[in-house]
Amino acid sequence: MDRVIHVNRCAKVVKGGRRYSFGALVVVGDRAGRIGIGFGKANEVTDAVKKATESARQKMQQIVRNGDTIPHEVIGEFSGGKVLLKPASPGTGVIAGVTVRSILEAAGIKDVLTKSLGSKNPYNVAKATFKALLQLKSRDEVLHKRGKEIHLSSQPFTE
């Protein structure tokens, strides 16, 4: 699944008038925890989107999920963009702005609460979201890093 997040038009004034060029921001994901973000520039929108999609496919990375949500609260920062991601209970849905929503949906996250702080620039918000998702760690990963063992008593009680 690939989705165009933003297309930026840039005008260069020349002798005969204005020359337009375009920059496209695209997110690519398999809805199973692998996502990538790419940016491409060209004189035509379709070429810019094609370049961005190719760039995003090359930069795909695996993120940690906990079912349909994220394992813990996290804040991602990039330049002036700052994004807060919080896990939510099943059935909540993706509570997010357009840029963050498209990235989370591409990753296959269905229940999450978000808040975009600081910059509203789609590129900075997208990169901040991507950085936040890369910071996520699973419970087992944290226990292993701390040198702890998983005991039966630490497992949820079911009977």
N, CA, C and O atoms as a GROMACS GRO file, in nm:
protein
  636
    1MET      N    1   0.084  -0.118   0.000
    1MET     CA    2   0.000   0.000   0.000
    1MET      C    3   0.089   0.124   0.000
    1MET      O    4   0.176   0.140   0.085
    2ASP      N    5   0.065   0.211  -0.096
    2ASP     CA    6   0.140   0.337  -0.094
    2ASP      C    7   0.042   0.453  -0.104
    2ASP      O    8  -0.058   0.446  -0.175
    3ARG      N    9   0.074   0.560  -0.031
    3ARG     CA   10  -0.016   0.675  -0.026
    3ARG      C   11   0.064   0.803  -0.036
    3ARG      O   12   0.167   0.819   0.030
    4VAL      N   13   0.016   0.895  -0.119
    4VAL     CA   14   0.078   1.026  -0.132
    4VAL      C   15   0.031   1.112  -0.015
    4VAL      O   16  -0.089   1.134   0.002
    5ILE      N   17   0.125   1.160   0.066
    5ILE     CA   18   0.091   1.242   0.181
    5ILE      C   19   0.078   1.388   0.141
    5ILE      O   20  -0.016   1.457   0.182
    6HIS      N   21   0.174   1.435   0.059
    6HIS     CA   22   0.174   1.578   0.024
    6HIS      C   23   0.246   1.600  -0.109
    6HIS      O   24   0.347   1.534  -0.137
    7VAL      N   25   0.194   1.692  -0.190
    7VAL     CA   26   0.262   1.733  -0.312
    7VAL      C   27   0.287   1.883  -0.303
    7VAL      O   28   0.194   1.961  -0.283
    8ASN      N   29   0.413   1.922  -0.318
    8ASN     CA   30   0.450   2.063  -0.308
    8ASN      C   31   0.482   2.117  -0.447
    8ASN      O   32   0.560   2.057  -0.522
    9ARG      N   33   0.423   2.232  -0.483
    9ARG     CA   34   0.451   2.295  -0.612
    9ARG      C   35   0.546   2.411  -0.591
    9ARG      O   36   0.525   2.496  -0.504
   10CYS      N   37   0.650   2.416  -0.671
   10CYS     CA   38   0.749   2.522  -0.661
   10CYS      C   39   0.756   2.593  -0.796
   10CYS      O   40   0.764   2.528  -0.900
   11ALA      N   41   0.753   2.727  -0.796
   11ALA     CA   42   0.756   2.804  -0.921
   11ALA      C   43   0.890   2.876  -0.935
   11ALA      O   44   0.940   2.939  -0.842
   12LYS      N   45   0.947   2.867  -1.055
   12LYS     CA   46   1.068   2.940  -1.088
   12LYS      C   47   1.032   3.038  -1.200
   12LYS      O   48   0.982   2.996  -1.304
   13VAL      N   49   1.056   3.165  -1.179
   13VAL     CA   50   1.019   3.264  -1.279
   13VAL      C   51   1.133   3.277  -1.380
   13VAL      O   52   1.246   3.309  -1.345
   14VAL      N   53   1.099   3.253  -1.507
   14VAL     CA   54   1.196   3.264  -1.616
   14VAL      C   55   1.143   3.363  -1.720
   14VAL      O   56   1.034   3.419  -1.704
   15LYS      N   57   1.220   3.385  -1.825
   15LYS     CA   58   1.187   3.484  -1.928
   15LYS      C   59   1.046   3.463  -1.986
   15LYS      O   60   0.973   3.560  -2.005
   16GLY      N   61   1.010   3.342  -2.014
   16GLY     CA   62   0.880   3.313  -2.077
   16GLY      C   63   0.764   3.299  -1.980
   16GLY      O   64   0.651   3.277  -2.024
   17GLY      N   65   0.786   3.311  -1.851
   17GLY     CA   66   0.679   3.294  -1.752
   17GLY      C   67   0.728   3.217  -1.631
   17GLY      O   68   0.838   3.239  -1.582
   18ARG      N   69   0.643   3.126  -1.585
   18ARG     CA   70   0.679   3.046  -1.467
   18ARG      C   71   0.704   2.901  -1.505
   18ARG      O   72   0.631   2.843  -1.585
   19ARG      N   73   0.808   2.844  -1.445
   19ARG     CA   74   0.836   2.701  -1.461
   19ARG      C   75   0.803   2.635  -1.330
   19ARG      O   76   0.854   2.675  -1.225
   20TYR      N   77   0.718   2.534  -1.334
   20TYR     CA   78   0.678   2.464  -1.212
   20TYR      C   79   0.755   2.333  -1.197
   20TYR      O   80   0.781   2.262  -1.294
   21SER      N   81   0.790   2.304  -1.072
   21SER     CA   82   0.846   2.173  -1.039
   21SER      C   83   0.771   2.123  -0.916
   21SER      O   84   0.710   2.202  -0.843
   22PHE      N   85   0.776   1.994  -0.893
   22PHE     CA   86   0.695   1.935  -0.787
   22PHE      C   87   0.779   1.846  -0.696
   22PHE      O   88   0.873   1.780  -0.740
   23GLY      N   89   0.743   1.845  -0.570
   23GLY     CA   90   0.804   1.756  -0.472
   23GLY      C   91   0.692   1.673  -0.409
   23GLY      O   92   0.590   1.728  -0.367
   24ALA      N   93   0.711   1.543  -0.402
   24ALA     CA   94   0.607   1.454  -0.348
   24ALA      C   95   0.660   1.377  -0.227
   24ALA      O   96   0.772   1.328  -0.226
   25LEU      N   97   0.576   1.368  -0.124
   25LEU     CA   98   0.606   1.292  -0.003
   25LEU      C   99   0.512   1.171  -0.001
   25LEU      O  100   0.390   1.185  -0.002
   26VAL      N  101   0.571   1.051   0.002
   26VAL     CA  102   0.493   0.927  -0.009
   26VAL      C  103   0.528   0.832   0.105
   26VAL      O  104   0.644   0.824   0.147
   27VAL      N  105   0.427   0.760   0.156
   27VAL     CA  106   0.450   0.655   0.255
   27VAL      C  107   0.412   0.521   0.192
   27VAL      O  108   0.311   0.509   0.124
   28VAL      N  109   0.496   0.419   0.217
   28VAL     CA  110   0.473   0.284   0.166
   28VAL      C  111   0.472   0.189   0.284
   28VAL      O  112   0.558   0.198   0.372
   29GLY      N  113   0.375   0.098   0.287
   29GLY     CA  114   0.367   0.001   0.397
   29GLY      C  115   0.298  -0.126   0.356
   29GLY      O  116   0.222  -0.128   0.259
   30ASP      N  117   0.324  -0.234   0.430
   30ASP     CA  118   0.259  -0.362   0.399
   30ASP      C  119   0.146  -0.394   0.497
   30ASP      O  120   0.091  -0.504   0.495
   31ARG      N  121   0.110  -0.299   0.583
   31ARG     CA  122   0.005  -0.314   0.684
   31ARG      C  123   0.036  -0.426   0.784
   31ARG      O  124  -0.054  -0.474   0.853
   32ALA      N  125   0.163  -0.466   0.790
   32ALA     CA  126   0.204  -0.571   0.882
   32ALA      C  127   0.327  -0.530   0.961
   32ALA      O  128   0.398  -0.616   1.014
   33GLY      N  129   0.354  -0.400   0.969
   33GLY     CA  130   0.464  -0.354   1.051
   33GLY      C  131   0.585  -0.304   0.975
   33GLY      O  132   0.683  -0.262   1.037
   34ARG      N  133   0.582  -0.308   0.842
   34ARG     CA  134   0.694  -0.255   0.763
   34ARG      C  135   0.650  -0.128   0.691
   34ARG      O  136   0.552  -0.128   0.616
   35ILE      N  137   0.723  -0.016   0.714
   35ILE     CA  138   0.690   0.110   0.648
   35ILE      C  139   0.816   0.183   0.602
   35ILE      O  140   0.926   0.160   0.653
   36GLY      N  141   0.796   0.270   0.503
   36GLY     CA  142   0.904   0.354   0.454
   36GLY      C  143   0.847   0.487   0.406
   36GLY      O  144   0.734   0.493   0.358
   37ILE      N  145   0.926   0.593   0.421
   37ILE     CA  146   0.884   0.726   0.377
   37ILE      C  147   0.984   0.775   0.274
   37ILE      O  148   1.105   0.766   0.295
   38GLY      N  149   0.933   0.829   0.162
   38GLY     CA  150   1.021   0.877   0.057
   38GLY      C  151   0.979   1.013   0.004
   38GLY      O  152   0.862   1.050   0.009
   39PHE      N  153   1.078   1.088  -0.046
   39PHE     CA  154   1.054   1.220  -0.102
   39PHE      C  155   1.118   1.224  -0.240
   39PHE      O  156   1.234   1.185  -0.257
   40GLY      N  157   1.042   1.272  -0.340
   40GLY     CA  158   1.094   1.280  -0.475
   40GLY      C  159   1.059   1.411  -0.541
   40GLY      O  160   0.952   1.466  -0.518
   41LYS      N  161   1.151   1.462  -0.624
   41LYS     CA  162   1.127   1.588  -0.696
   41LYS      C  163   1.138   1.565  -0.845
   41LYS      O  164   1.222   1.488  -0.891
   42ALA      N  165   1.050   1.632  -0.922
   42ALA     CA  166   1.054   1.624  -1.068
   42ALA      C  167   0.973   1.738  -1.127
   42ALA      O  168   0.907   1.813  -1.054
   43ASN      N  169   0.978   1.750  -1.261
   43ASN     CA  170   0.902   1.856  -1.328
   43ASN      C  171   0.756   1.819  -1.349
   43ASN      O  172   0.674   1.905  -1.380
   44GLU      N  173   0.723   1.693  -1.331
   44GLU     CA  174   0.584   1.645  -1.341
   44GLU      C  175   0.547   1.576  -1.210
   44GLU      O  176   0.631   1.514  -1.144
   45VAL      N  177   0.419   1.587  -1.173
   45VAL     CA  178   0.371   1.527  -1.048
   45VAL      C  179   0.389   1.375  -1.048
   45VAL      O  180   0.436   1.317  -0.950
   46THR      N  181   0.352   1.310  -1.159
   46THR     CA  182   0.361   1.163  -1.165
   46THR      C  183   0.504   1.114  -1.149
   46THR      O  184   0.528   1.014  -1.082
   47ASP      N  185   0.599   1.187  -1.210
   47ASP     CA  186   0.740   1.148  -1.197
   47ASP      C  187   0.789   1.168  -1.054
   47ASP      O  188   0.865   1.086  -1.003
   48ALA      N  189   0.745   1.276  -0.989
   48ALA     CA  190   0.784   1.302  -0.850
   48ALA      C  191   0.730   1.193  -0.758
   48ALA      O  192   0.801   1.146  -0.669
   49VAL      N  193   0.604   1.153  -0.781
   49VAL     CA  194   0.542   1.047  -0.699
   49VAL      C  195   0.614   0.914  -0.722
   49VAL      O  196   0.637   0.839  -0.627
   50LYS      N  197   0.651   0.886  -0.846
   50LYS     CA  198   0.722   0.763  -0.879
   50LYS      C  199   0.858   0.757  -0.808
   50LYS      O  200   0.896   0.654  -0.752
   51LYS      N  201   0.931   0.870  -0.811
   51LYS     CA  202   1.061   0.877  -0.743
   51LYS      C  203   1.046   0.860  -0.592
   51LYS      O  204   1.124   0.790  -0.528
   52ALA      N  205   0.945   0.926  -0.536
   52ALA     CA  206   0.921   0.919  -0.392
   52ALA      C  207   0.885   0.776  -0.350
   52ALA      O  208   0.932   0.727  -0.247
   53THR      N  209   0.802   0.710  -0.430
   53THR     CA  210   0.760   0.572  -0.399
   53THR      C  211   0.881   0.479  -0.402
   53THR      O  212   0.896   0.393  -0.315
   54GLU      N  213   0.966   0.496  -0.502
   54GLU     CA  214   1.087   0.413  -0.512
   54GLU      C  215   1.179   0.436  -0.392
   54GLU      O  216   1.234   0.342  -0.336
   55SER      N  217   1.194   0.562  -0.354
   55SER     CA  218   1.276   0.597  -0.238
   55SER      C  219   1.220   0.536  -0.110
   55SER      O  220   1.295   0.484  -0.027
   56ALA      N  221   1.088   0.541  -0.095
   56ALA     CA  222   1.021   0.486   0.025
   56ALA      C  223   1.039   0.334   0.032
   56ALA      O  224   1.062   0.280   0.140
   57ARG      N  225   1.029   0.265  -0.083
   57ARG     CA  226   1.045   0.119  -0.085
   57ARG      C  227   1.187   0.079  -0.043
   57ARG      O  228   1.206  -0.024   0.022
   58GLN      N  229   1.286   0.160  -0.078
   58GLN     CA  230   1.425   0.130  -0.043
   58GLN      C  231   1.451   0.154   0.106
   58GLN      O  232   1.538   0.090   0.165
   59LYS      N  233   1.375   0.246   0.167
   59LYS     CA  234   1.398   0.283   0.307
   59LYS      C  235   1.304   0.212   0.405
   59LYS      O  236   1.294   0.254   0.520
   60MET      N  237   1.236   0.105   0.361
   60MET     CA  238   1.140   0.036   0.448
   60MET      C  239   1.209  -0.025   0.570
   60MET      O  240   1.316  -0.084   0.560
   61GLN      N  241   1.142  -0.008   0.686
   61GLN     CA  242   1.195  -0.065   0.810
   61GLN      C  243   1.081  -0.130   0.889
   61GLN      O  244   0.965  -0.092   0.877
   62GLN      N  245   1.118  -0.228   0.970
   62GLN     CA  246   1.021  -0.300   1.054
   62GLN      C  247   0.997  -0.222   1.183
   62GLN      O  248   1.092  -0.173   1.245
   63ILE      N  249   0.870  -0.211   1.224
   63ILE     CA  250   0.838  -0.148   1.352
   63ILE      C  251   0.769  -0.250   1.442
   63ILE      O  252   0.712  -0.348   1.395
   64VAL      N  253   0.775  -0.224   1.573
   64VAL     CA  254   0.716  -0.313   1.672
   64VAL      C  255   0.571  -0.275   1.695
   64VAL      O  256   0.539  -0.157   1.713
   65ARG      N  257   0.483  -0.375   1.693
   65ARG     CA  258   0.342  -0.352   1.722
   65ARG      C  259   0.299  -0.446   1.834
   65ARG      O  260   0.366  -0.545   1.862
   66ASN      N  261   0.186  -0.411   1.897
   66ASN     CA  262   0.129  -0.496   2.000
   66ASN      C  263  -0.015  -0.524   1.957
   66ASN      O  264  -0.108  -0.454   2.000
   67GLY      N  265  -0.033  -0.624   1.874
   67GLY     CA  266  -0.166  -0.649   1.817
   67GLY      C  267  -0.197  -0.539   1.716
   67GLY      O  268  -0.122  -0.520   1.620
   68ASP      N  269  -0.306  -0.468   1.737
   68ASP     CA  270  -0.346  -0.359   1.647
   68ASP      C  271  -0.306  -0.222   1.700
   68ASP      O  272  -0.345  -0.120   1.643
   69THR      N  273  -0.229  -0.218   1.808
   69THR     CA  274  -0.186  -0.091   1.865
   69THR      C  275  -0.035  -0.091   1.885
   69THR      O  276   0.035  -0.179   1.836
   70ILE      N  277   0.015   0.008   1.957
   70ILE     CA  278   0.159   0.015   1.984
   70ILE      C  279   0.185  -0.028   2.129
   70ILE      O  280   0.095  -0.016   2.212
   71PRO      N  281   0.305  -0.077   2.162
   71PRO     CA  282   0.331  -0.129   2.296
   71PRO      C  283   0.333  -0.025   2.408
   71PRO      O  284   0.296  -0.055   2.521
   72HIS      N  285   0.376   0.098   2.378
   72HIS     CA  286   0.386   0.199   2.483
   72HIS      C  287   0.382   0.339   2.422
   72HIS      O  288   0.391   0.356   2.300
   73GLU      N  289   0.368   0.439   2.510
   73GLU     CA  290   0.365   0.580   2.468
   73GLU      C  291   0.504   0.622   2.421
   73GLU      O  292   0.605   0.581   2.478
   74VAL      N  293   0.509   0.705   2.316
   74VAL     CA  294   0.638   0.748   2.262
   74VAL      C  295   0.624   0.887   2.197
   74VAL      O  296   0.518   0.922   2.145
   75ILE      N  297   0.734   0.964   2.201
   75ILE     CA  298   0.736   1.095   2.136
   75ILE      C  299   0.849   1.095   2.034
   75ILE      O  300   0.963   1.060   2.064
   76GLY      N  301   0.816   1.136   1.910
   76GLY     CA  302   0.915   1.145   1.804
   76GLY      C  303   0.937   1.290   1.765
   76GLY      O  304   0.841   1.367   1.757
   77GLU      N  305   1.062   1.327   1.742
   77GLU     CA  306   1.094   1.464   1.704
   77GLU      C  307   1.181   1.466   1.580
   77GLU      O  308   1.273   1.385   1.565
   78PHE      N  309   1.149   1.558   1.489
   78PHE     CA  310   1.234   1.581   1.373
   78PHE      C  311   1.222   1.728   1.338
   78PHE      O  312   1.113   1.776   1.308
   79SER      N  313   1.334   1.799   1.341
   79SER     CA  314   1.336   1.943   1.315
   79SER      C  315   1.232   2.011   1.404
   79SER      O  316   1.242   2.000   1.527
   80GLY      N  317   1.134   2.081   1.348
   80GLY     CA  318   1.033   2.149   1.431
   80GLY      C  319   0.912   2.063   1.460
   80GLY      O  320   0.826   2.102   1.538
   81GLY      N  321   0.904   1.945   1.397
   81GLY     CA  322   0.789   1.856   1.415
   81GLY      C  323   0.805   1.768   1.536
   81GLY      O  324   0.913   1.714   1.562
   82LYS      N  325   0.697   1.751   1.612
   82LYS     CA  326   0.697   1.668   1.732
   82LYS      C  327   0.565   1.592   1.734
   82LYS      O  328   0.459   1.653   1.720
   83VAL      N  329   0.570   1.461   1.750
   83VAL     CA  330   0.450   1.379   1.748
   83VAL      C  331   0.445   1.287   1.870
   83VAL      O  332   0.543   1.219   1.900
   84LEU      N  333   0.331   1.287   1.939
   84LEU     CA  334   0.308   1.200   2.054
   84LEU      C  335   0.216   1.086   2.010
   84LEU      O  336   0.110   1.111   1.953
   85LEU      N  337   0.256   0.962   2.036
   85LEU     CA  338   0.175   0.844   2.004
   85LEU      C  339   0.145   0.769   2.134
   85LEU      O  340   0.234   0.741   2.213
   86LYS      N  341   0.016   0.738   2.154
   86LYS     CA  342  -0.027   0.665   2.274
   86LYS      C  343  -0.106   0.541   2.234
   86LYS      O  344  -0.188   0.547   2.143
   87PRO      N  345  -0.082   0.428   2.302
   87PRO     CA  346  -0.162   0.309   2.272
   87PRO      C  347  -0.308   0.331   2.313
   87PRO      O  348  -0.336   0.406   2.406
   88ALA      N  349  -0.399   0.265   2.242
   88ALA     CA  350  -0.542   0.278   2.272
   88ALA      C  351  -0.607   0.141   2.279
   88ALA      O  352  -0.555   0.044   2.223
   89SER      N  353  -0.720   0.133   2.346
   89SER     CA  354  -0.792   0.006   2.360
   89SER      C  355  -0.857  -0.032   2.226
   89SER      O  356  -0.884   0.055   2.143
   90PRO      N  357  -0.882  -0.161   2.206
   90PRO     CA  358  -0.942  -0.206   2.080
   90PRO      C  359  -1.074  -0.136   2.050
   90PRO      O  360  -1.157  -0.117   2.138
   91GLY      N  361  -1.092  -0.098   1.925
   91GLY     CA  362  -1.214  -0.031   1.883
   91GLY      C  363  -1.205   0.121   1.884
   91GLY      O  364  -1.297   0.188   1.838
   92THR      N  365  -1.095   0.176   1.935
   92THR     CA  366  -1.078   0.321   1.941
   92THR      C  367  -1.059   0.380   1.802
   92THR      O  368  -1.115   0.485   1.770
   93GLY      N  369  -0.979   0.314   1.718
   93GLY     CA  370  -0.948   0.364   1.585
   93GLY      C  371  -0.824   0.451   1.588
   93GLY      O  372  -0.759   0.466   1.692
   94VAL      N  373  -0.791   0.507   1.474
   94VAL     CA  374  -0.674   0.594   1.463
   94VAL      C  375  -0.720   0.738   1.479
   94VAL      O  376  -0.785   0.794   1.390
   95ILE      N  377  -0.687   0.798   1.593
   95ILE     CA  378  -0.721   0.937   1.619
   95ILE      C  379  -0.597   1.018   1.585
   95ILE      O  380  -0.506   1.032   1.667
   96ALA      N  381  -0.594   1.073   1.462
   96ALA     CA  382  -0.474   1.142   1.415
   96ALA      C  383  -0.505   1.234   1.299
   96ALA      O  384  -0.611   1.225   1.237
   97GLY      N  385  -0.411   1.324   1.271
   97GLY     CA  386  -0.421   1.412   1.155
   97GLY      C  387  -0.392   1.334   1.028
   97GLY      O  388  -0.357   1.216   1.034
   98VAL      N  389  -0.404   1.398   0.914
   98VAL     CA  390  -0.391   1.332   0.784
   98VAL      C  391  -0.254   1.267   0.766
   98VAL      O  392  -0.245   1.151   0.725
   99THR      N  393  -0.148   1.339   0.795
   99THR     CA  394  -0.012   1.288   0.774
   99THR      C  395   0.017   1.168   0.864
   99THR      O  396   0.063   1.064   0.817
  100VAL      N  397  -0.009   1.182   0.993
  100VAL     CA  398   0.018   1.075   1.090
  100VAL      C  399  -0.072   0.955   1.061
  100VAL      O  400  -0.028   0.840   1.069
  101ARG      N  401  -0.198   0.980   1.029
  101ARG     CA  402  -0.295   0.873   1.001
  101ARG      C  403  -0.247   0.785   0.885
  101ARG      O  404  -0.250   0.662   0.895
  102SER      N  405  -0.203   0.847   0.776
  102SER     CA  406  -0.162   0.768   0.660
  102SER      C  407  -0.041   0.679   0.690
  102SER      O  408  -0.031   0.568   0.638
  103ILE      N  409   0.051   0.728   0.774
  103ILE     CA  410   0.168   0.648   0.813
  103ILE      C  411   0.127   0.532   0.902
  103ILE      O  412   0.173   0.419   0.882
  104LEU      N  413   0.041   0.558   1.001
  104LEU     CA  414  -0.002   0.453   1.093
  104LEU      C  415  -0.085   0.346   1.022
  104LEU      O  416  -0.072   0.227   1.052
  105GLU      N  417  -0.170   0.388   0.928
  105GLU     CA  418  -0.250   0.291   0.853
  105GLU      C  419  -0.162   0.204   0.765
  105GLU      O  420  -0.187   0.085   0.749
  106ALA      N  421  -0.057   0.264   0.706
  106ALA     CA  422   0.036   0.188   0.622
  106ALA      C  423   0.111   0.083   0.706
  106ALA      O  424   0.149  -0.022   0.656
  107ALA      N  425   0.133   0.115   0.834
  107ALA     CA  426   0.203   0.022   0.924
  107ALA      C  427   0.109  -0.086   0.978
  107ALA      O  428   0.156  -0.185   1.036
  108GLY      N  429  -0.021  -0.069   0.961
  108GLY     CA  430  -0.117  -0.168   1.010
  108GLY      C  431  -0.161  -0.144   1.152
  108GLY      O  432  -0.213  -0.235   1.217
  109ILE      N  433  -0.141  -0.024   1.203
  109ILE     CA  434  -0.185   0.010   1.339
  109ILE      C  435  -0.328   0.062   1.331
  109ILE      O  436  -0.357   0.156   1.257
  110LYS      N  437  -0.418  -0.001   1.409
  110LYS     CA  438  -0.561   0.034   1.399
  110LYS      C  439  -0.615   0.111   1.518
  110LYS      O  440  -0.715   0.182   1.506
  111ASP      N  441  -0.550   0.100   1.634
  111ASP     CA  442  -0.597   0.168   1.755
  111ASP      C  443  -0.483   0.248   1.818
  111ASP      O  444  -0.392   0.191   1.877
  112VAL      N  445  -0.490   0.380   1.806
  112VAL     CA  446  -0.385   0.465   1.862
  112VAL      C  447  -0.436   0.608   1.877
  112VAL      O  448  -0.518   0.655   1.798
  113LEU      N  449  -0.387   0.676   1.980
  113LEU     CA  450  -0.418   0.817   2.002
  113LEU      C  451  -0.292   0.896   1.970
  113LEU      O  452  -0.183   0.858   2.013
  114THR      N  453  -0.305   1.007   1.897
  114THR     CA  454  -0.188   1.086   1.862
  114THR      C  455  -0.212   1.234   1.883
  114THR      O  456  -0.326   1.280   1.888
  115LYS      N  457  -0.103   1.307   1.896
  115LYS     CA  458  -0.111   1.453   1.904
  115LYS      C  459   0.012   1.508   1.834
  115LYS      O  460   0.126   1.475   1.868
  116SER      N  461  -0.011   1.594   1.735
  116SER     CA  462   0.098   1.658   1.664
  116SER      C  463   0.128   1.791   1.732
  116SER      O  464   0.042   1.877   1.741
  117LEU      N  465   0.252   1.806   1.778
  117LEU     CA  466   0.293   1.927   1.849
  117LEU      C  467   0.398   1.999   1.764
  117LEU      O  468   0.475   1.934   1.693
  118GLY      N  469   0.402   2.130   1.771
  118GLY     CA  470   0.504   2.204   1.697
  118GLY      C  471   0.467   2.224   1.552
  118GLY      O  472   0.356   2.265   1.520
  119SER      N  473   0.562   2.197   1.463
  119SER     CA  474   0.548   2.225   1.320
  119SER      C  475   0.430   2.153   1.256
  119SER      O  476   0.396   2.041   1.294
  120LYS      N  477   0.368   2.218   1.157
  120LYS     CA  478   0.260   2.156   1.081
  120LYS      C  479   0.308   2.115   0.942
  120LYS      O  480   0.231   2.067   0.859
  121ASN      N  481   0.438   2.134   0.917
  121ASN     CA  482   0.499   2.096   0.790
  121ASN      C  483   0.487   1.944   0.773
  121ASN      O  484   0.539   1.869   0.855
  122PRO      N  485   0.420   1.897   0.666
  122PRO     CA  486   0.396   1.753   0.649
  122PRO      C  487   0.525   1.670   0.649
  122PRO      O  488   0.527   1.558   0.701
  123TYR      N  489   0.633   1.723   0.591
  123TYR     CA  490   0.758   1.649   0.587
  123TYR      C  491   0.814   1.626   0.728
  123TYR      O  492   0.854   1.515   0.762
  124ASN      N  493   0.816   1.732   0.810
  124ASN     CA  494   0.868   1.721   0.946
  124ASN      C  495   0.779   1.633   1.033
  124ASN      O  496   0.829   1.555   1.115
  125VAL      N  497   0.647   1.644   1.017
  125VAL     CA  498   0.553   1.561   1.094
  125VAL      C  499   0.569   1.414   1.056
  125VAL      O  500   0.568   1.326   1.142
  126ALA      N  501   0.585   1.387   0.925
  126ALA     CA  502   0.602   1.249   0.878
  126ALA      C  503   0.730   1.187   0.933
  126ALA      O  504   0.730   1.074   0.980
  127LYS      N  505   0.840   1.262   0.927
  127LYS     CA  506   0.968   1.212   0.977
  127LYS      C  507   0.964   1.193   1.129
  127LYS      O  508   1.023   1.098   1.181
  128ALA      N  509   0.895   1.283   1.200
  128ALA     CA  510   0.881   1.270   1.346
  128ALA      C  511   0.801   1.144   1.381
  128ALA      O  512   0.835   1.072   1.475
  129THR      N  513   0.694   1.118   1.306
  129THR     CA  514   0.613   0.997   1.328
  129THR      C  515   0.696   0.872   1.302
  129THR      O  516   0.691   0.776   1.380
  130PHE      N  517   0.771   0.873   1.194
  130PHE     CA  518   0.856   0.759   1.159
  130PHE      C  519   0.960   0.733   1.268
  130PHE      O  520   0.984   0.618   1.306
  131LYS      N  521   1.023   0.841   1.318
  131LYS     CA  522   1.121   0.828   1.426
  131LYS      C  523   1.056   0.772   1.553
  131LYS      O  524   1.115   0.689   1.622
  132ALA      N  525   0.933   0.818   1.583
  132ALA     CA  526   0.861   0.770   1.702
  132ALA      C  527   0.835   0.620   1.689
  132ALA      O  528   0.855   0.545   1.785
  133LEU      N  529   0.791   0.574   1.572
  133LEU     CA  530   0.762   0.433   1.551
  133LEU      C  531   0.888   0.346   1.562
  133LEU      O  532   0.881   0.232   1.607
  134LEU      N  533   1.002   0.401   1.521
  134LEU     CA  534   1.128   0.326   1.530
  134LEU      C  535   1.178   0.314   1.674
  134LEU      O  536   1.258   0.225   1.704
  135GLN      N  537   1.131   0.402   1.764
  135GLN     CA  538   1.171   0.398   1.905
  135GLN      C  539   1.097   0.290   1.984
  135GLN      O  540   1.138   0.255   2.094
  136LEU      N  541   0.988   0.236   1.929
  136LEU     CA  542   0.906   0.138   2.000
  136LEU      C  543   0.985   0.011   2.029
  136LEU      O  544   1.060  -0.038   1.945
  137LYS      N  545   0.966  -0.042   2.149
  137LYS     CA  546   1.032  -0.167   2.189
  137LYS      C  547   0.927  -0.262   2.246
  137LYS      O  548   0.833  -0.220   2.314
  138SER      N  549   0.944  -0.391   2.219
  138SER     CA  550   0.852  -0.491   2.273
  138SER      C  551   0.888  -0.520   2.419
  138SER      O  552   0.997  -0.487   2.464
  139ARG      N  553   0.796  -0.581   2.491
  139ARG     CA  554   0.815  -0.614   2.632
  139ARG      C  555   0.935  -0.709   2.650
  139ARG      O  556   1.017  -0.690   2.739
  140ASP      N  557   0.943  -0.809   2.563
  140ASP     CA  558   1.052  -0.907   2.571
  140ASP      C  559   1.188  -0.842   2.545
  140ASP      O  560   1.288  -0.877   2.608
  141GLU      N  561   1.190  -0.747   2.450
  141GLU     CA  562   1.313  -0.675   2.417
  141GLU      C  563   1.366  -0.597   2.537
  141GLU      O  564   1.485  -0.598   2.565
  142VAL      N  565   1.275  -0.528   2.607
  142VAL     CA  566   1.312  -0.448   2.724
  142VAL      C  567   1.362  -0.538   2.836
  142VAL      O  568   1.464  -0.508   2.899
  143LEU      N  569   1.292  -0.650   2.861
  143LEU     CA  570   1.334  -0.744   2.966
  143LEU      C  571   1.472  -0.802   2.935
  143LEU      O  572   1.556  -0.814   3.024
  144HIS      N  573   1.495  -0.836   2.810
  144HIS     CA  574   1.624  -0.893   2.769
  144HIS      C  575   1.736  -0.790   2.787
  144HIS      O  576   1.845  -0.823   2.833
  145LYS      N  577   1.709  -0.665   2.751
  145LYS     CA  578   1.808  -0.558   2.763
  145LYS      C  579   1.845  -0.531   2.909
  145LYS      O  580   1.959  -0.497   2.940
  146ARG      N  581   1.747  -0.547   2.996
  146ARG     CA  582   1.770  -0.524   3.139
  146ARG      C  583   1.830  -0.647   3.208
  146ARG      O  584   1.867  -0.642   3.325
  147GLY      N  585   1.838  -0.758   3.134
  147GLY     CA  586   1.894  -0.880   3.190
  147GLY      C  587   1.796  -0.954   3.280
  147GLY      O  588   1.838  -1.028   3.369
  148LYS      N  589   1.669  -0.934   3.259
  148LYS     CA  590   1.565  -0.999   3.341
  148LYS      C  591   1.513  -1.124   3.270
  148LYS      O  592   1.519  -1.136   3.148
  149GLU      N  593   1.464  -1.216   3.351
  149GLU     CA  594   1.402  -1.338   3.298
  149GLU      C  595   1.252  -1.322   3.300
  149GLU      O  596   1.197  -1.250   3.383
  150ILE      N  597   1.184  -1.390   3.206
  150ILE     CA  598   1.038  -1.387   3.205
  150ILE      C  599   0.989  -1.502   3.292
  150ILE      O  600   1.006  -1.620   3.257
  151HIS      N  601   0.928  -1.468   3.406
  151HIS     CA  602   0.878  -1.569   3.498
  151HIS      C  603   0.728  -1.589   3.475
  151HIS      O  604   0.660  -1.503   3.421
  152LEU      N  605   0.681  -1.704   3.516
  152LEU     CA  606   0.539  -1.734   3.500
  152LEU      C  607   0.453  -1.637   3.580
  152LEU      O  608   0.342  -1.604   3.538
  153SER      N  609   0.503  -1.591   3.694
  153SER     CA  610   0.426  -1.498   3.778
  153SER      C  611   0.409  -1.361   3.710
  153SER      O  612   0.315  -1.288   3.741
  154SER      N  613   0.501  -1.327   3.616
  154SER     CA  614   0.490  -1.198   3.549
  154SER      C  615   0.393  -1.204   3.430
  154SER      O  616   0.357  -1.102   3.372
  155GLN      N  617   0.352  -1.327   3.395
  155GLN     CA  618   0.254  -1.341   3.286
  155GLN      C  619   0.114  -1.310   3.338
  155GLN      O  620   0.086  -1.334   3.455
  156PRO      N  621   0.027  -1.257   3.251
  156PRO     CA  622  -0.109  -1.228   3.296
  156PRO      C  623  -0.180  -1.355   3.344
  156PRO      O  624  -0.165  -1.462   3.285
  157PHE      N  625  -0.256  -1.342   3.450
  157PHE     CA  626  -0.326  -1.456   3.508
  157PHE      C  627  -0.453  -1.487   3.428
  157PHE      O  628  -0.541  -1.402   3.415
  158THR      N  629  -0.461  -1.608   3.375
  158THR     CA  630  -0.582  -1.649   3.300
  158THR      C  631  -0.633  -1.782   3.353
  158THR      O  632  -0.560  -1.881   3.357
  159GLU      N  633  -0.756  -1.782   3.393
  159GLU     CA  634  -0.819  -1.904   3.441
  159GLU      C  635  -0.967  -1.892   3.443
  159GLU      O  636  -1.037  -1.986   3.481
   0.00000   0.00000   0.00000
